[in-house]
């Protein structure tokens, strides 16, 4: 969104060389991520040693809130989608928007809380099994490589 506002989207649309350069940088990055996944390093590496420092619950919550606040999809949702459900002749449109927003946030919290509880329950079952971890690493590496190949073969 920021790139579109700054005109980068227009430059990439008109300049085939700039588009190709950005495209091949993306391909290289996806292939690098596939390599990292296979080597058990990078963002997908899981440290199962007891010496690994655990993050506090507060830090996890703060990080999650920041990720959601800084997510542009959430802002677009609230600015573009929710107003459609507020009547033009609404007596208190701000109150209605806050009501709709609260309902959305409550449902999102419930779903994400269930995801978190399920992930916490499954974590040890997954990371303590070397065969499962190897399968996951290979799957992620294949996915990154496939996305890189699709991007490399994309015309525009």
QUIQUI-V625914 format. One record per residue. RES is the residue in one letter. PHI is phi in degrees with one decimal (* if undefined). OMEGA is omega in whole degrees, -180 to 180 (999 if undefined). BURIAL is + if it has 9 or more other ideal C-beta (glycine too) atoms within 8 Angstrom, else -. Layout:
RES_PHI_OMEGA_BURIAL ; RES_PHI_OMEGA_BURIAL
This chain:
X_*_179_- ; X_-64.4_179_- ; X_-62.7_179_- ; X_-66.6_-180_- ; X_-67.4_-178_- ; X_-85.9_178_- ; X_90.9_179_- ; X_-63.9_178_- ; X_-61.7_179_- ; X_-66.8_178_- ; X_-63.2_180_+ ; X_-66.0_179_+ ; X_-71.6_-176_- ; X_-92.5_-177_- ; X_-104.7_-180_- ; X_-65.1_-179_- ; X_-67.5_179_- ; X_-64.1_179_+ ; X_-63.1_-179_+ ; X_-63.8_179_- ; X_-63.1_179_- ; X_-65.4_179_+ ; X_-62.0_-178_+ ; X_-72.1_172_+ ; X_-65.0_177_- ; X_-64.1_177_+ ; X_-61.7_-180_+ ; X_-61.5_-180_+ ; X_-66.8_178_- ; X_-64.4_178_+ ; X_-68.6_175_+ ; X_-62.4_178_- ; X_-64.3_177_+ ; X_-63.5_178_+ ; X_-63.2_178_+ ; X_-60.4_180_+ ; X_-64.5_179_+ ; X_-68.2_-178_+ ; X_-83.4_-179_- ; X_63.8_176_- ; X_-126.6_178_- ; X_83.9_-174_- ; X_-67.3_-178_- ; X_-91.9_179_+ ; X_-72.4_179_- ; X_-119.3_180_- ; X_-96.1_-177_- ; X_-97.0_179_- ; X_-68.5_179_- ; X_-65.4_-179_- ; X_-74.9_-180_- ; X_-64.3_-177_- ; X_-78.7_179_- ; X_-83.3_178_- ; X_-84.9_-180_- ; X_-70.8_178_- ; X_-60.5_-180_- ; X_-62.3_-179_- ; X_-66.0_178_- ; X_-62.3_-179_+ ; X_-66.0_179_- ; X_-61.9_178_- ; X_-62.0_-180_- ; X_-63.8_179_- ; X_-63.8_179_- ; X_-63.4_178_- ; X_-60.9_-180_- ; X_-70.7_-180_- ; X_-66.6_-177_- ; X_-84.8_-180_- ; X_-77.5_-177_- ; X_-67.1_180_- ; X_-63.4_180_- ; X_-66.4_178_+ ; X_-62.9_179_- ; X_-62.1_179_+ ; X_-59.8_-177_+ ; X_-68.1_-178_+ ; X_-86.2_-175_- ; X_-107.6_-172_- ; X_-93.8_-175_- ; X_-61.2_-179_+ ; X_-58.5_179_- ; X_-64.5_-178_- ; X_-98.6_176_- ; X_-107.2_-178_+ ; X_-64.9_-180_- ; X_-61.9_-178_- ; X_-94.8_179_- ; X_-60.0_-180_- ; X_-66.3_-178_- ; X_-129.9_-176_- ; X_-63.0_179_- ; X_-65.1_178_- ; X_-63.5_179_- ; X_-64.9_178_+ ; X_-62.4_178_+ ; X_-64.5_178_- ; X_-63.6_179_- ; X_-63.6_179_+ ; X_-63.1_179_+ ; X_-64.2_178_- ; X_-63.0_179_- ; X_-61.8_-178_+ ; X_-66.5_178_- ; X_-64.9_178_- ; X_-65.2_179_- ; X_-63.4_178_- ; X_-61.0_-180_- ; X_-61.5_-180_- ; X_-64.9_-179_- ; X_-67.1_176_- ; X_-64.2_177_- ; X_-64.9_176_- ; X_-57.8_-178_- ; X_-63.0_179_- ; X_-63.5_178_- ; X_-65.3_180_- ; X_-63.3_179_- ; X_-64.4_180_- ; X_-69.2_-176_- ; X_-89.2_-173_- ; X_-53.1_-176_- ; X_-65.7_179_- ; X_-66.2_-178_- ; X_-87.7_-172_+ ; X_-76.3_178_- ; X_-91.2_179_- ; X_-110.5_-177_- ; X_-59.2_-179_- ; X_-66.6_179_- ; X_-65.6_180_- ; X_-64.4_178_+ ; X_-63.4_179_- ; X_-63.6_178_- ; X_-63.4_179_+ ; X_-59.6_-180_+ ; X_-64.1_179_+ ; X_-65.0_178_- ; X_-63.5_179_+ ; X_-61.4_179_+ ; X_-64.6_179_+ ; X_-63.7_178_+ ; X_-62.8_179_+ ; X_-64.6_179_+ ; X_-65.5_176_- ; X_-63.7_177_+ ; X_-62.8_179_+ ; X_-64.7_179_- ; X_-63.1_178_- ; X_-65.7_-179_+ ; X_-64.5_-178_+ ; X_-89.2_-180_- ; X_-69.4_180_- ; X_-78.2_-175_- ; X_-154.8_999_-
